[in-house]
Amino acid sequence: MSEQAQPSDGVTGEEKRRHPRKKVIWSARVATRIGDRACTILNISRGGAQIKLDLTLDPCSGVELAIAGIGKLPGWVVWSSYDRAGIEFTELSEGQAAALEQALRGRRGAPLAPVS
């Protein structure tokens, strides 16, 4: 029986994430170079989010994800497929990071309305 090849760092799959993701269904808005759109956050962590929206985003493009109670989080599109996209956050303020961490721990209700 042959052994399965392992990455050199010994980390596989989900273990590569620096920040654990939490499945959510949050309303938000995503701003792109062509305007902003309503979206739904499907999962989120301090490092990024997976969103669902009514268009395909360009990979590597800059975006801003606006979440009620947390703020406008700058990031870029890591991957995009039809109506979903993976966003990596680039610069969170201390306040945004703290609000996001609280939301992920369930210490406050999930954002119900997008930031305007």
C-alpha positions in Angstrom: 0.0 0.0 0.0 1.4 3.4 -1.0 1.5 6.4 1.3 -0.4 9.5 0.3 1.7 12.5 -0.6 1.5 15.3 2.0 2.3 19.0 1.5 5.7 20.0 2.8 4.3 21.9 5.8 2.1 19.0 6.8 -1.1 21.1 6.7 -4.0 20.0 4.6 -7.4 21.3 3.5 -9.3 23.5 6.0 -6.3 23.5 8.3 -4.5 26.0 6.0 -6.9 28.8 7.0 -5.5 31.2 9.5 -8.9 32.2 10.8 -11.8 29.7 11.3 -14.8 30.3 9.2 -18.4 30.5 10.5 -21.4 29.6 8.4 -23.9 32.5 8.4 -26.7 34.0 6.4 -26.1 37.8 6.6 -27.4 40.5 4.4 -24.7 42.9 3.2 -23.6 45.1 0.2 -20.5 44.7 -1.9 -19.1 47.7 -3.7 -17.0 47.1 -6.8 -15.6 49.4 -9.5 -18.9 49.2 -11.4 -21.2 50.0 -8.5 -22.6 48.3 -5.4 -24.9 45.3 -5.1 -26.8 43.5 -2.4 -25.3 40.2 -1.4 -25.6 37.4 1.1 -22.6 36.4 3.2 -22.6 32.6 3.4 -19.5 32.2 5.6 -17.1 34.6 7.2 -13.9 34.8 9.3 -11.6 37.6 10.3 -9.7 36.9 7.1 -12.5 36.9 4.5 -15.9 35.8 3.4 -17.8 33.8 0.8 -20.7 35.8 -0.7 -23.6 35.1 -3.0 -24.8 37.8 -5.4 -26.5 38.3 -8.7 -23.3 38.7 -10.8 -19.9 37.3 -11.4 -17.1 39.3 -9.9 -13.7 39.7 -11.5 -11.0 37.8 -9.7 -8.2 40.0 -8.3 -10.5 43.1 -8.2 -10.8 45.3 -5.2 -14.1 45.3 -3.3 -15.6 46.7 -0.1 -18.0 44.5 1.9 -20.5 46.6 4.0 -22.0 44.8 7.0 -24.4 46.4 9.4 -22.9 46.8 12.9 -19.4 46.0 11.6 -18.7 48.5 8.9 -17.2 48.6 5.4 -14.5 46.0 5.1 -12.0 46.4 2.2 -10.8 43.3 0.4 -10.2 41.7 -3.0 -11.8 38.9 -4.9 -9.7 35.7 -4.5 -12.0 33.5 -6.6 -15.3 33.9 -8.4 -17.8 31.4 -9.8 -21.1 32.4 -11.4 -23.1 33.8 -8.4 -20.5 33.3 -5.6 -17.2 34.8 -4.7 -14.4 34.5 -2.1 -13.3 37.8 -0.6 -10.0 38.2 1.4 -10.1 41.2 3.7 -7.1 43.5 3.4 -7.2 46.1 6.1 -9.6 45.8 9.1 -9.5 48.6 11.8 -9.3 47.4 15.4 -12.9 48.4 15.8 -14.0 46.4 12.8 -12.0 43.4 13.8 -13.5 43.5 17.3 -17.0 43.8 16.0 -16.5 41.0 13.6 -15.0 38.7 16.3 -18.0 39.5 18.6 -20.4 38.6 15.8 -18.5 35.3 15.1 -18.7 34.4 18.8 -22.4 35.0 18.8 -22.3 37.8 21.3 -24.6 39.9 19.3 -27.3 39.3 16.7 -26.4 38.7 13.1 -26.5 41.8 10.9 -29.9 41.9 9.4 -29.7 45.0 7.2 -26.9 46.1 4.9 -24.9 49.2 5.6 -26.0 52.1 3.3 
